[in-house]
Amino acid sequence: MKDILPLKRLFIKTELKEKSLIKLSSLNTHYIFNVLRIREKEKLSIFNGIEGEWECTIKHLTKKKCLVLIEKQIKKQEKEKILNIIYTPIKGQRNYYLIEKITELGISNIFPVITERSVIKEFNYKRANNCAIAAAQQSGRLSVPKIHEMKSLKNLFAIWNKKNQIIFCDETEKKKNFNNFLIFKKNINTIIIGPEGGFSLLENNFLKSFNYINALSLGNRVLRADTAAISALTLLKNKNKYE
């Protein structure tokens, strides 16, 4: 099957300028040499989330060193609509599957939170960030989501910008439906997903005490956290497309 994207893509945290020669990090050199299997004189595209996407040529490549020449801009950086997710990290590979999929769908900010029923107490930021970068490279987007420091629910909402309206995906909600609600409500850019066992009654009441948090149902089935995140984000993106 032929690749949809014309060039292999790489995210770097370096300023991009025409005709500049850039030395890649050892991690990116390893990725080019062993994963992408690109060799000297071949082309790839590079983006940094700020200055668009650029076509480059590999000028020098060994297992330990790579120099790339920035040649021309092939995509300008576009302003993206802000989309946020607040979620309780889940166990194992499904946590990184969730991050991968919401990155592909265009999430801007990821806010991991600790809840009463949290299973994961420590968040592996390095692995999560690498997962987000890989998903951005593969999907063709020009940015990588920001993964914020994990906080408790109370600490997060103590500093939350109330202009960011939130949809609380609540499996206990029986009356308000996600799709119907979105028809009438604007300026919603955030979803919140609970842990595998759901939020406690105390946490549920805490979230519903804020007038900028809207508790909605995703349907008559109890979805796993990763399924709920993907479903809710897809519905929100579809709604935003027509605003």
Buried (B, 14 or more C-beta within 10 A) or exposed (E): EEEEEEBBBBBBEBEBEEEBEBEBEEEBBBBBBEEBEBEEEBBBBBBBBEBBBBBBBBEEBEEEEBBBBBBEBBEEBEEEEEBBBBBBBBEEEBBBBBBBBBBBBBBBBBBBBBBBBBBBEEBEEEEBBBBBBBBBBBBBBBBBBBBBEBBBBEEBBEEBEEEBBBBBBBBEBEEEEBEEBBEEEEEBBBBBBBBBEBBBEEBBEBBBEEEBBBBBBBEEEEBEBBBBBBBBBEBBBEBBEEE
